[in-house]
Amino acid sequence: MRIAITPQVLEWAIQRSRRQEKLEHKFKKIGEWLSGTAQPTFLQLQEFAKAATVPFGYLLLTSPPEERLPITNFRTLTSGTVQDFSPELLDTVYKMQQRQAWMRDYLIEQGHSPLPFLGSASIADNPGVIAAQIRNVLGINDDWAKSQPSWSDALRGLERKIDEAGIMVMVNGVVGNNTHRKLDPQEFRGFVLVDQYAPLVFVNGADGKAAQMFTLAHELAHIWLGISAAFDLHGLQPAVDSAEMVCNQIAAEFLVPATLLINLWPVIGGNAARFQNIARHFKVSEIVAARRCLDLGLIEREAFFNFYRDWQSREVELAAKKKSDAGGGDFYPVQNLRIGNRFGQMLIQSVREGKTAYTEAYHLTGLKCDTFQTYADEIFGKKV
C-alpha cells in the first residue's frame, strides 16, 4: 500500500528533524518522494516518522502544520533552521508540562497552598534585593557556597535547597531515557515552567556542570519574576530582552555577590589565575567568575571573550576525556535527577497510597514495571 504524501510536508519534516543527512542515508528513495515520482509504503512512512521524530499524522496533511513552542524561547543567537526549536526541545517541554499538571493537581488535592514567592518580583526591582530574597527562601546566606567542598557539591546542594522550597528540579541530557535523542546545550541550557503550586525548572544535563550552576540561578530568577521561558545563554549572555537581562543580573548577584567580589578583587585582580581563584572562592565555574568580573566592570569585554574562547576549548577537551573514561554510571541516582526528587517522591507516595495508577506513573517517569519499583525502593525506601 502506497501513501500519497505532499512534498512540502515531507520537506518540512526533514528540516524539522535537523537530521537530513541521516534520513537521506536511511531512506534511499527520499529524493523520489520529494519529487513526487515515487510514494512510500505505509510501513516506510511509519519508519520515516520515527526516524524524523515527527508525529505520523502530520505526514498525512496537505500542508505543513504550524508548530509553536508553548513557552517563550529566548535565544542569544537566532537559528537558521525552519524553526528556532528542535523536536527534542518541544518533546521535552511537553513531557515536563505533563509532570507539572500531575503535580499541580496532586498538591491541590492534598491541600497545599500556592507558593508566595512565585511572581513576587518585577523587572523594576533591584536585582540584588531579589537575589537576597531568593537566598532567604532557600535558607542560605550570601557566602553559602564557601562551606561546600567543591562547585559540584555546591550545585547538588543548591538543587536540594530549591527542591525543599517547593520547586521541582529536573536535569537531563536526552529526551526522556532515549540516548539517541540528545539535547543540544547550544540550543537551550534550560527552561522554566511557572505555576503557583508546582513551578518546574529543567536543566540541560548535556551541558557542562559548570554552566549548569548559572542556568539554575537564572531559572530561579525566572521563578521570582513569574516568567516561563527557555533560553540558551550563549556566552552567558541573555537574549535582547529586558526580563532576560534582569534574570542574568539576579543570577550573577545570587552566585557572586558584588560586594564580596569587589572586596576580594584588590587581592587577586592582578593574578594570572584570578578567575580560577574567584571560582574556588565562590564555588562557581571559571566562566561564571569571568563573566561576573565583566558585569562589574573589573575587566574589559575583550579580556572576557579571550578567556571564554580558551575556556571553551578546554571544556571540549575535558568533555571528550570524560566521555572516553566514563563507565555505565549509577542508574537510579541518574534517574532521580531526570525525574526530579520532589516529583518522584510525591508520585511514588501517591502510587503507594493507591491514588495514582502504576500505568500513569510509568508514563510520567518513562520507567516500566520492575524498573519503576526498584527506582522507588532504591531512592525513597521500600514500602513498609
Secondary structure, DSSP 8 states (H G I E B T S, - for coil): -B----HHHHHHHHHHHT-HHHHHHH-TTHHHHHHTS---BHHHHHHHHHHTT--GGGGGSSS------SSEEE-SS---SSSSS-HHHHHHHHHHHHHHHHHHHHHHHTT----TTTT---TTS-HHHHHHHHHHHHT--TTGGGGSSSHHHHHHHHHHHHHHTT-EEEEESEETTEEEEE--TTT-SEEEE--SS--EEEEETTS-HHHHHHHHHHHHHHHHHT--EEE--GGG---S-HHHHHHHHHHHHHHS-HHHHHHHHHHHTTSTTHHHHHHHHHT--HHHHHHHHHHTTSS-HHHHHHHHHHHHHHHHHHHHHHHHH-----HHHHHHHHH-HHHHHHHHHHHHTTSS-HHHHHHHHS--HHHHHHHHHHHH----
